[in-house]
Amino acid sequence: MGGRREEILDAAVAIADEHGLDAVSMRAVADRVGVTPMALYRHVSDKAALLDGMVGRLLTAFLPPEAGGDRPWSERLGTLARACREVIQRHPWAAPLLFSRPALTPDAARVVDVVYTALIEAGVPDRDVPRLERLISTFVIGFAASEAGGRFTSGILDPRGRRGQLPDGDLPGHRRLAPWLDLPLDLTAEFEADLADLLRLIEAAARRED
């Protein structure tokens, strides 16, 4: 049972890689696996369950096992964040899916639990742990989605093109920051700097009085 379900989810991921998420359907997956659509229902009850299973499959298939273990909480969160970014770089369609599907499957819940336990170990008050987990996941998925979709680089790699897209009128912030805005982007360095800021925010939350 488990092996066939994994085969089905792998087929769905492959279809999304080749043709986009919209191409994933029960019929398309059944054709890829070589069974009738009705045969899929023994393993996934409907398309929503298929999408939820794809989320779990992505998280467990590509996130490294060292995201857990006995290392310091900050290292575990960093490993998890970098792995999530790598998943979306490999599968750009995954970002909207991860944003739209709750962590309902056992696989997805285990990944979220890695974040929960790291935050608890960091000393974050229990009441703030769910909120900070949502902040972390929103940052990581949002950064990777913006990177994969071209939002961070569109019009920036060519400074003249960027300036030509600005509206008329005085833009004091843009004028002051022009030397920095014209620099080429190093998105990996930026991701690491953002992640370091996020870890400092977690440490600050842990220091707050209950």
Secondary structure as GFF3:
##gff-version 3
##sequence-region A 1 210
A	DSSP	alpha_helix	2	19	.	.	.	ID=ss1
A	DSSP	three_ten_helix	21	23	.	.	.	ID=ss2
A	DSSP	alpha_helix	26	33	.	.	.	ID=ss3
A	DSSP	alpha_helix	37	40	.	.	.	ID=ss4
A	DSSP	alpha_helix	47	62	.	.	.	ID=ss5
A	DSSP	three_ten_helix	65	67	.	.	.	ID=ss6
A	DSSP	alpha_helix	73	90	.	.	.	ID=ss7
A	DSSP	alpha_helix	94	100	.	.	.	ID=ss8
A	DSSP	alpha_helix	106	122	.	.	.	ID=ss9
A	DSSP	three_ten_helix	126	128	.	.	.	ID=ss10
A	DSSP	alpha_helix	129	149	.	.	.	ID=ss11
A	DSSP	alpha_helix	159	165	.	.	.	ID=ss12
A	DSSP	alpha_helix	172	181	.	.	.	ID=ss13
A	DSSP	alpha_helix	187	207	.	.	.	ID=ss14
###
